[in-house]
C-alpha cells in the first residue's frame, strides 16, 4: 500500500517555469502518477503519449490540446496522441500515464 497524505505532500520544481510536481509513484513501464501544480499562464510543451494517460482537473482551469477543462473534468489520451497543457488559471491536475511522454517541441 502506498499513501501520500496531503498534509505532508512535497512539491518539486520542473524544468518548465510555473509548473511543479508532487510525485505519487513511477510505473514499471516508465510512466508515473502525480499531482501537477500550474501557475496561471504556464505551459507544458507538446508531447507524445507512448501509452494511455488519464487527467483529472482537481482545481482551476487548463487547456489540454486546445480543449478547456475545469475542476472535476476528466480527459483520457490514447497512445500516439499529442497535446500541450496551458494553465488558464492557477490549477492542480492529477496525471497518470502508463509510459513516458517525450516532448515534441
N, CA, C and O atoms as a MOPAC input file, in Angstrom:
PM7 MOZYME 1SCF
protein

 N      0.84500 1    -1.17400 1     0.00000 1
 C      0.00000 1     0.00000 1     0.00000 1
 C      0.89400 1     1.24400 1     0.00000 1
 O      1.87400 1     1.31700 1     0.74200 1
 N      0.54700 1     2.20300 1    -0.83100 1
 C      1.26600 1     3.48100 1    -0.90800 1
 C      0.30700 1     4.58200 1    -0.50900 1
 O     -0.80100 1     4.67500 1    -1.03800 1
 N      0.73000 1     5.41300 1     0.42200 1
 C     -0.11300 1     6.52200 1     0.88300 1
 C      0.67100 1     7.81500 1     0.74300 1
 O      1.84800 1     7.88400 1     1.09600 1
 N      0.00400 1     8.84300 1     0.22200 1
 C      0.59800 1    10.16500 1     0.08700 1
 C     -0.39500 1    11.14400 1     0.70100 1
 O     -1.38900 1    11.50800 1     0.07300 1
 N     -0.12200 1    11.56600 1     1.92800 1
 C     -1.04400 1    12.43700 1     2.66700 1
 C     -0.87400 1    13.89400 1     2.24400 1
 O      0.24400 1    14.37800 1     2.06800 1
 N     -1.99200 1    14.57500 1     2.08600 1
 C     -1.97100 1    15.97800 1     1.66800 1
 C     -1.17400 1    16.84500 1     2.64100 1
 O     -0.48000 1    17.77200 1     2.22300 1
 N     -1.27100 1    16.54500 1     3.93100 1
 C     -0.60700 1    17.37200 1     4.94100 1
 C      0.91700 1    17.32000 1     4.84700 1
 O      1.59900 1    18.24400 1     5.29100 1
 N      1.45200 1    16.24300 1     4.27200 1
 C      2.91000 1    16.11400 1     4.18900 1
 C      3.41200 1    16.07400 1     2.74300 1
 O      4.56600 1    15.73000 1     2.49000 1
 N      2.55200 1    16.42100 1     1.81500 1
 C      2.90400 1    16.38200 1     0.39200 1
 C      4.01500 1    17.38100 1     0.08300 1
 O      3.99300 1    18.51900 1     0.55100 1
 N      4.97800 1    16.93900 1    -0.70400 1
 C      6.04800 1    17.84500 1    -1.13300 1
 C      5.92900 1    18.10000 1    -2.63700 1
 O      5.44600 1    17.25700 1    -3.39300 1
 N      6.38000 1    19.27600 1    -3.04200 1
 C      6.32400 1    19.70100 1    -4.43800 1
 C      7.74100 1    19.96600 1    -4.92300 1
 O      8.56500 1    20.51300 1    -4.19200 1
 N      8.01700 1    19.57500 1    -6.16000 1
 C      9.33500 1    19.80900 1    -6.76400 1
 C      9.15600 1    20.60000 1    -8.05400 1
 O      8.24300 1    20.34500 1    -8.84000 1
 N     10.04200 1    21.55900 1    -8.25100 1
 C     10.01200 1    22.33800 1    -9.48600 1
 C     10.30800 1    21.42900 1   -10.67000 1
 O     11.03900 1    20.44800 1   -10.53600 1
 N      9.74400 1    21.75200 1   -11.82700 1
 C     10.05000 1    21.04400 1   -13.06700 1
 C     10.96800 1    21.93700 1   -13.89600 1
 O     11.36300 1    23.01100 1   -13.44400 1
 N     11.30100 1    21.50400 1   -15.08500 1
 C     12.11600 1    22.32100 1   -15.98700 1
 C     11.30900 1    23.41900 1   -16.66500 1
 O     11.85000 1    24.18000 1   -17.46800 1
 N     10.01700 1    23.50800 1   -16.34900 1
 C      9.12400 1    24.45000 1   -17.00100 1
 C      8.64100 1    25.49100 1   -15.98900 1
 O      8.05500 1    25.12900 1   -14.96900 1
 N      8.88100 1    26.77900 1   -16.25800 1
 C      8.52000 1    27.83300 1   -15.30000 1
 C      7.04700 1    27.77000 1   -14.90100 1
 O      6.16400 1    27.64000 1   -15.74800 1
 N      6.80300 1    27.86400 1   -13.59400 1
 C      5.44300 1    27.88900 1   -13.07100 1
 C      4.78800 1    26.53700 1   -12.91800 1
 O      3.59800 1    26.45800 1   -12.61300 1
 N      5.55400 1    25.45200 1   -13.12900 1
 C      4.97900 1    24.10900 1   -13.02600 1
 C      5.76300 1    23.28800 1   -12.00700 1
 O      6.98500 1    23.16400 1   -12.09000 1
 N      5.02400 1    22.72700 1   -11.03800 1
 C      5.60500 1    21.86700 1   -10.00700 1
 C      4.90100 1    20.52600 1   -10.01100 1
 O      3.75500 1    20.41600 1   -10.44600 1
 N      5.59700 1    19.49900 1    -9.52000 1
 C      5.04400 1    18.14200 1    -9.48500 1
 C      5.17100 1    17.56400 1    -8.08200 1
 O      6.17700 1    17.75100 1    -7.39800 1
 N      4.13000 1    16.86200 1    -7.67600 1
 C      4.16600 1    16.05000 1    -6.45900 1
 C      3.98100 1    14.61300 1    -6.91800 1
 O      2.87000 1    14.17800 1    -7.22000 1
 N      5.08600 1    13.89000 1    -6.96600 1
 C      5.08600 1    12.52900 1    -7.49500 1
 C      4.49900 1    11.55300 1    -6.48400 1
 O      4.89000 1    11.53900 1    -5.31700 1
 N      3.54800 1    10.73200 1    -6.95000 1
 C      3.00000 1     9.66400 1    -6.11900 1
 C      3.78400 1     8.37700 1    -6.35300 1
 O      4.20800 1     7.72300 1    -5.40100 1
 N      3.97600 1     8.01200 1    -7.63000 1
 C      4.73000 1     6.80200 1    -7.92300 1
 C      5.14700 1     6.77500 1    -9.39000 1
 O      4.51000 1     7.39200 1   -10.24400 1
 N      6.21900 1     6.05400 1    -9.66000 1
 C      6.64400 1     5.73400 1   -11.01800 1
 C      6.10600 1     4.35100 1   -11.34600 1
 O      6.02400 1     3.49200 1   -10.46800 1
 N      5.73700 1     4.12800 1   -12.60900 1
 C      5.23100 1     2.81700 1   -13.00700 1
 C      6.37000 1     1.95800 1   -13.54400 1
 O      7.45600 1     2.45800 1   -13.83800 1
 N      6.11000 1     0.67800 1   -13.66600 1
 C      7.12600 1    -0.25000 1   -14.14700 1
 C      7.47500 1    -0.04500 1   -15.62100 1
 O      8.47900 1    -0.57600 1   -16.09600 1
 N      6.64900 1     0.72700 1   -16.35700 1
 C      6.90000 1     0.96300 1   -17.78500 1
 C      7.34000 1     2.39600 1   -18.08400 1
 O      7.29800 1     2.83100 1   -19.23500 1
 N      7.76000 1     3.13000 1   -17.05400 1
 C      8.27400 1     4.48600 1   -17.25000 1
 C      7.25700 1     5.59700 1   -17.12300 1
 O      7.60400 1     6.76600 1   -17.29000 1
 N      6.02000 1     5.26800 1   -16.83500 1
 C      5.01200 1     6.29600 1   -16.59500 1
 C      5.03700 1     6.73200 1   -15.13700 1
 O      5.91700 1     6.33700 1   -14.37300 1
 N      4.06600 1     7.54700 1   -14.76500 1
 C      4.00200 1     7.98700 1   -13.36900 1
 C      2.62000 1     8.52100 1   -13.04500 1
 O      1.83200 1     8.86200 1   -13.92700 1
 N      2.35500 1     8.58200 1   -11.75900 1
 C      1.13000 1     9.17600 1   -11.23800 1
 C      1.53800 1    10.32100 1   -10.32500 1
 O      2.38000 1    10.15500 1    -9.44200 1
 N      0.93000 1    11.49000 1   -10.54500 1
 C      1.31600 1    12.65300 1    -9.75400 1
 C      0.26000 1    13.74400 1    -9.83100 1
 O     -0.60000 1    13.75100 1   -10.71200 1
 N      0.35200 1    14.66400 1    -8.88000 1
 C     -0.33200 1    15.94300 1    -8.98900 1
 C      0.63200 1    16.89000 1    -9.69000 1
 O      1.83800 1    16.85400 1    -9.44500 1
 N      0.10100 1    17.72800 1   -10.55500 1
 C      0.89700 1    18.76300 1   -11.20200 1
 C      0.22700 1    20.09200 1   -10.87700 1
 O     -0.96700 1    20.27700 1   -11.11400 1
 N      1.01400 1    21.01100 1   -10.33300 1
 C      0.51500 1    22.33700 1    -9.96800 1
 C      1.03500 1    23.33200 1   -10.98900 1
 O      2.24000 1    23.41100 1   -11.23000 1
 N      0.12100 1    24.09900 1   -11.59500 1
 C      0.48100 1    25.03700 1   -12.66100 1
 C      0.05600 1    26.45300 1   -12.29200 1
 O     -1.08600 1    26.67800 1   -11.88800 1
 N      0.96100 1    27.39500 1   -12.42900 1
 C      0.62400 1    28.80600 1   -12.23000 1
 C     -0.07300 1    29.31100 1   -13.48500 1
 O      0.23000 1    28.86400 1   -14.59200 1
 N     -1.00000 1    30.23300 1   -13.31500 1
 C     -1.72100 1    30.80100 1   -14.45100 1
 C     -0.73600 1    31.25800 1   -15.53100 1
 O      0.24200 1    31.94900 1   -15.24500 1
 N     -1.01300 1    30.85800 1   -16.77400 1
 C     -0.17200 1    31.24800 1   -17.90100 1
 C      0.97800 1    30.30200 1   -18.19800 1
 O      1.62000 1    30.42600 1   -19.24100 1
 N      1.25600 1    29.34900 1   -17.29500 1
 C      2.35700 1    28.41700 1   -17.54900 1
 C      1.93100 1    27.39800 1   -18.60600 1
 O      0.74300 1    27.18000 1   -18.84600 1
 N      2.94300 1    26.77900 1   -19.23200 1
 C      2.66300 1    25.83300 1   -20.32000 1
 C      3.61700 1    24.65600 1   -20.26100 1
 O      4.83100 1    24.82400 1   -20.14300 1
 N      3.04100 1    23.44600 1   -20.34500 1
 C      3.83800 1    22.23700 1   -20.51400 1
 C      3.82100 1    21.93300 1   -22.00300 1
 O      2.74900 1    21.81300 1   -22.59500 1
 N      5.01100 1    21.80400 1   -22.62600 1
 C      5.08500 1    21.69700 1   -24.08600 1
 C      4.37100 1    20.47100 1   -24.66700 1
 O      4.04700 1    19.51000 1   -23.96800 1
 N      4.14900 1    20.55500 1   -25.94900 1
 C      3.54100 1    19.45100 1   -26.70100 1
 C      4.37600 1    18.18400 1   -26.51100 1
 O      5.60400 1    18.21800 1   -26.59200 1
 N      3.69300 1    17.07300 1   -26.25700 1
 C      4.36600 1    15.80600 1   -26.00800 1
 C      3.53500 1    14.67000 1   -26.58400 1
 O      2.33100 1    14.80700 1   -26.80100 1
 N      4.20000 1    13.54600 1   -26.82600 1
 C      3.57200 1    12.36400 1   -27.42300 1
 C      3.37300 1    11.30100 1   -26.36100 1
 O      4.24900 1    11.07000 1   -25.52800 1
 N      2.23400 1    10.66600 1   -26.39200 1
 C      1.94300 1     9.59200 1   -25.43900 1
 C      2.30400 1     8.24500 1   -26.02500 1
 O      1.80200 1     7.85700 1   -27.08000 1
 N      3.18600 1     7.52800 1   -25.32800 1
 C      3.56000 1     6.17700 1   -25.73800 1
 C      2.58400 1     5.14500 1   -25.17000 1
 O      2.54600 1     3.99900 1   -25.61700 1
 N      1.80700 1     5.56500 1   -24.19200 1
 C      0.76500 1     4.74200 1   -23.57600 1
 C     -0.37900 1     5.65700 1   -23.18300 1
 O     -0.28800 1     6.87200 1   -23.35800 1
 N     -1.43600 1     5.10000 1   -22.66300 1
 C     -2.58100 1     5.90700 1   -22.25200 1
 C     -2.24700 1     6.83500 1   -21.08900 1
 O     -1.31700 1     6.59000 1   -20.32100 1
 N     -3.02100 1     7.89300 1   -20.98300 1
 C     -2.86600 1     8.84000 1   -19.87700 1
 C     -4.25400 1     9.29200 1   -19.43700 1
 O     -5.14800 1     9.49200 1   -20.25900 1
 N     -4.41500 1     9.45000 1   -18.12400 1
 C     -5.64300 1     9.98800 1   -17.56400 1
 C     -5.31400 1    11.27400 1   -16.82200 1
 O     -4.31100 1    11.36000 1   -16.11300 1
 N     -6.17500 1    12.27300 1   -16.99900 1
 C     -6.01800 1    13.55800 1   -16.31700 1
 C     -7.35000 1    13.92200 1   -15.67400 1
 O     -8.40400 1    13.82000 1   -16.30200 1
 N     -7.28900 1    14.34400 1   -14.42100 1
 C     -8.45100 1    14.89700 1   -13.73200 1
 C     -8.05500 1    16.27900 1   -13.23400 1
 O     -7.03200 1    16.42900 1   -12.56500 1
 N     -8.85600 1    17.28700 1   -13.55500 1
 C     -8.59500 1    18.63600 1   -13.05600 1
 C     -9.11200 1    18.70600 1   -11.62700 1
 O    -10.30900 1    18.56200 1   -11.37800 1
 N     -8.19900 1    18.92900 1   -10.70000 1
 C     -8.54300 1    18.99700 1    -9.27800 1
 C     -9.01600 1    20.40000 1    -8.90900 1
 O     -9.99400 1    20.56000 1    -8.17800 1
 N     -8.32200 1    21.40800 1    -9.41400 1
 C     -8.66700 1    22.80600 1    -9.12200 1
 C     -8.23800 1    23.67400 1   -10.29800 1
 O     -7.26000 1    23.36900 1   -10.98000 1
 N     -8.96500 1    24.74200 1   -10.52700 1
 C     -8.59200 1    25.70000 1   -11.56300 1
 C     -9.08000 1    25.29500 1   -12.93500 1
 O    -10.01500 1    24.50900 1   -13.08800 1
 N     -8.40300 1    25.86900 1   -13.94500 1
 C     -8.80700 1    25.66900 1   -15.33900 1
 C     -7.57300 1    25.52900 1   -16.20900 1
 O     -6.63000 1    26.31100 1   -16.09200 1
 N     -7.57900 1    24.52700 1   -17.08700 1
 C     -6.47400 1    24.29600 1   -18.01500 1
 C     -7.02100 1    24.06800 1   -19.41400 1
 O     -8.20000 1    23.76500 1   -19.59900 1
 N     -6.13600 1    24.22200 1   -20.39300 1
 C     -6.44200 1    23.86300 1   -21.77000 1
 C     -5.48300 1    22.74700 1   -22.14600 1
 O     -4.26700 1    22.92000 1   -22.07300 1
 N     -6.02200 1    21.60300 1   -22.54800 1
 C     -5.19700 1    20.46600 1   -22.94900 1
 C     -5.51700 1    20.16600 1   -24.40200 1
 O     -6.63400 1    19.77100 1   -24.73800 1
 N     -4.52400 1    20.35700 1   -25.25500 1
 C     -4.74700 1    20.14200 1   -26.68100 1
 C     -5.83100 1    21.02900 1   -27.25400 1
 O     -6.52000 1    20.64300 1   -28.19900 1
 N     -5.98900 1    22.22400 1   -26.68400 1
 C     -6.98600 1    23.17500 1   -27.17100 1
 C     -8.38000 1    22.99300 1   -26.59200 1
 O     -9.30200 1    23.71700 1   -26.96900 1
 N     -8.55000 1    22.03800 1   -25.67900 1
 C     -9.84800 1    21.81000 1   -25.03200 1
 C     -9.77800 1    22.35900 1   -23.61400 1
 O     -8.92000 1    21.95200 1   -22.83000 1
 N    -10.68100 1    23.28500 1   -23.28200 1
 C    -10.70600 1    23.88200 1   -21.94800 1
 C    -11.36700 1    22.92600 1   -20.96100 1
 O    -12.45100 1    22.40000 1   -21.21500 1
 N    -10.69900 1    22.71000 1   -19.83400 1
 C    -11.19800 1    21.81700 1   -18.79400 1
 C    -11.23300 1    22.54100 1   -17.46000 1
 O    -10.32300 1    23.30100 1   -17.13200 1
 N    -12.28500 1    22.30200 1   -16.69600 1
 C    -12.47500 1    22.91900 1   -15.38600 1
 C    -12.38400 1    21.86400 1   -14.28900 1
 O    -12.34900 1    20.66600 1   -14.56900 1
 N    -12.34500 1    22.31900 1   -13.03700 1
 C    -12.28500 1    21.41900 1   -11.88700 1
 C    -13.36100 1    20.34200 1   -12.01100 1
 O    -14.53200 1    20.63700 1   -12.24800 1
 N    -12.93600 1    19.07900 1   -11.84500 1
 C    -13.84100 1    17.95300 1   -11.93700 1
 C    -13.86300 1    17.29000 1   -13.30500 1
 O    -14.35600 1    16.16900 1   -13.43300 1
 N    -13.33600 1    17.95700 1   -14.33800 1
 C    -13.32800 1    17.38300 1   -15.68500 1
 C    -12.24500 1    16.31200 1   -15.81700 1
 O    -11.23100 1    16.34400 1   -15.11900 1
 N    -12.48100 1    15.36500 1   -16.72400 1
 C    -11.60900 1    14.21000 1   -16.94000 1
 C    -11.23200 1    14.15100 1   -18.41400 1
 O    -12.03200 1    14.48200 1   -19.28900 1
 N     -9.99500 1    13.72300 1   -18.67500 1
 C     -9.50900 1    13.54300 1   -20.04200 1
 C     -8.71400 1    12.25100 1   -20.12000 1
 O     -7.89100 1    11.97400 1   -19.24800 1
 N     -8.95400 1    11.46000 1   -21.15400 1
 C     -8.14000 1    10.27500 1   -21.42100 1
 C     -7.44700 1    10.47300 1   -22.75700 1
 O     -8.07900 1    10.87600 1   -23.73300 1
 N     -6.14800 1    10.19000 1   -22.80700 1
 C     -5.35600 1    10.27700 1   -24.02600 1
 C     -4.86900 1     8.87600 1   -24.36600 1
 O     -4.33000 1     8.17400 1   -23.51100 1
 N     -5.06100 1     8.47200 1   -25.61700 1
 C     -4.57800 1     7.17000 1   -26.08300 1
 C     -3.12500 1     7.26300 1   -26.52000 1
 O     -2.61300 1     8.35100 1   -26.78000 1
 N     -2.46500 1     6.11200 1   -26.59900 1
 C     -1.10200 1     6.04500 1   -27.12400 1
 C     -1.08700 1     6.63700 1   -28.53000 1
 O     -1.98400 1     6.38800 1   -29.33500 1
 N     -0.03700 1     7.43500 1   -28.81100 1
 C      0.11500 1     8.05400 1   -30.11700 1
 C     -0.44200 1     9.45900 1   -30.20400 1
 O     -0.09700 1    10.19800 1   -31.12600 1
 N     -1.29700 1     9.84800 1   -29.26600 1
 C     -1.84900 1    11.20900 1   -29.29900 1
 C     -0.84600 1    12.20300 1   -28.73900 1
 O      0.00400 1    11.85500 1   -27.92000 1
 N     -0.95700 1    13.45500 1   -29.19600 1
 C     -0.09100 1    14.54600 1   -28.74700 1
 C     -0.94300 1    15.70900 1   -28.25800 1
 O     -2.04600 1    15.94100 1   -28.75400 1
 N     -0.41600 1    16.43600 1   -27.28000 1
 C     -1.06700 1    17.67100 1   -26.82900 1
 C     -0.10700 1    18.45800 1   -25.95300 1
 O      0.92000 1    17.94200 1   -25.51200 1
 N     -0.45600 1    19.71600 1   -25.70900 1
 C      0.25000 1    20.52600 1   -24.72400 1
 C     -0.72900 1    20.79400 1   -23.58900 1
 O     -1.89700 1    20.41100 1   -23.66400 1
 N     -0.24800 1    21.45200 1   -22.53800 1
 C     -1.10600 1    21.82900 1   -21.40800 1
 C     -0.82300 1    23.29400 1   -21.09500 1
 O      0.32800 1    23.67700 1   -20.88400 1
 N     -1.88000 1    24.11500 1   -21.06400 1
 C     -1.75300 1    25.53600 1   -20.74000 1
 C     -2.65600 1    25.83400 1   -19.54600 1
 O     -3.83300 1    25.47400 1   -19.54400 1
 N     -2.09900 1    26.49200 1   -18.53300 1
 C     -2.88700 1    26.85200 1   -17.35200 1
 C     -3.63700 1    28.15700 1   -17.63100 1
 O     -3.02000 1    29.20600 1   -17.81700 1
 N     -4.95800 1    28.08500 1   -17.65800 1
 C     -5.78900 1    29.27100 1   -17.87000 1
 C     -6.00200 1    30.03100 1   -16.56800 1
 O     -6.39100 1    31.19900 1   -16.57700 1
 N     -5.74400 1    29.36000 1   -15.44700 1
 C     -5.75400 1    29.95800 1   -14.10900 1
 C     -4.75900 1    29.13500 1   -13.29300 1
 O     -4.21200 1    28.15200 1   -13.79300 1
 N     -4.52200 1    29.52900 1   -12.04800 1
 C     -3.75700 1    28.63200 1   -11.18200 1
 C     -4.53800 1    27.31800 1   -11.15200 1
 O     -5.76400 1    27.33200 1   -11.04000 1
 N     -3.84300 1    26.19100 1   -11.25100 1
 C     -4.54800 1    24.91800 1   -11.36600 1
 C     -3.73600 1    23.78200 1   -10.75100 1
 O     -2.51600 1    23.87100 1   -10.61200 1
 N     -4.43400 1    22.72300 1   -10.39100 1
 C     -3.82800 1    21.46000 1    -9.97400 1
 C     -4.52500 1    20.36700 1   -10.76300 1
 O     -5.75400 1    20.31100 1   -10.80700 1
 N     -3.73000 1    19.48600 1   -11.39300 1
 C     -4.28800 1    18.36000 1   -12.12300 1
 C     -3.65600 1    17.06600 1   -11.61800 1
 O     -2.50100 1    17.05200 1   -11.19400 1
 N     -4.42200 1    15.98600 1   -11.66700 1
 C     -3.89400 1    14.66000 1   -11.39600 1
 C     -3.59600 1    14.03200 1   -12.74000 1
 O     -4.44900 1    14.02400 1   -13.62800 1
 N     -2.37900 1    13.49900 1   -12.89900 1
 C     -1.95900 1    12.88400 1   -14.15900 1
 C     -1.44100 1    11.47900 1   -13.86900 1
 O     -0.59300 1    11.28100 1   -12.99900 1
 N     -1.96600 1    10.51100 1   -14.61300 1
 C     -1.49500 1     9.13700 1   -14.50100 1
 C     -1.20000 1     8.62400 1   -15.90400 1
 O     -2.11000 1     8.45600 1   -16.71600 1
 N      0.08000 1     8.37600 1   -16.18600 1
 C      0.48000 1     7.90300 1   -17.51000 1
 C      1.05200 1     6.49900 1   -17.40900 1
 O      1.73500 1     6.16400 1   -16.44100 1
 N      0.76700 1     5.67800 1   -18.41900 1
 C      1.24700 1     4.30100 1   -18.43200 1
 C      2.72000 1     4.21700 1   -18.81200 1
 O      3.45400 1     3.36800 1   -18.30500 1
 N      3.15000 1     5.11100 1   -19.71500 1
 C      4.51500 1     5.07400 1   -20.24700 1
 C      5.04300 1     6.49600 1   -20.35300 1
 O      4.28900 1     7.44800 1   -20.15000 1
 N      6.35000 1     6.66300 1   -20.67300 1
 C      6.91700 1     8.01100 1   -20.80600 1
 C      6.21000 1     8.84100 1   -21.88500 1
 O      5.56300 1     8.30100 1   -22.78200 1
 N      6.34800 1    10.15300 1   -21.77400 1
 C      5.73700 1    11.07000 1   -22.73100 1
 C      6.79600 1    12.04700 1   -23.24400 1
 O      6.93300 1    13.14600 1   -22.70600 1
 N      7.53900 1    11.66000 1   -24.26900 1
 C      8.59900 1    12.53500 1   -24.77800 1
 C      8.05200 1    13.81200 1   -25.41400 1
 O      6.97900 1    13.82000 1   -26.01800 1
 N      8.82900 1    14.89800 1   -25.25700 1
 C      8.43400 1    16.18000 1   -25.82400 1
 C      8.54800 1    16.15400 1   -27.34200 1
 O      9.43200 1    15.50300 1   -27.89900 1
 N      7.64400 1    16.86800 1   -28.00200 1
 C      7.65500 1    17.00500 1   -29.46300 1
 C      8.44700 1    18.24000 1   -29.83400 1
 O      9.18000 1    18.22700 1   -30.82400 1
 N      8.31800 1    19.30000 1   -29.06700 1
 C      8.96200 1    20.57900 1   -29.38600 1
 C     10.38000 1    20.63100 1   -28.85600 1
 O     11.06900 1    21.63500 1   -29.03500 1

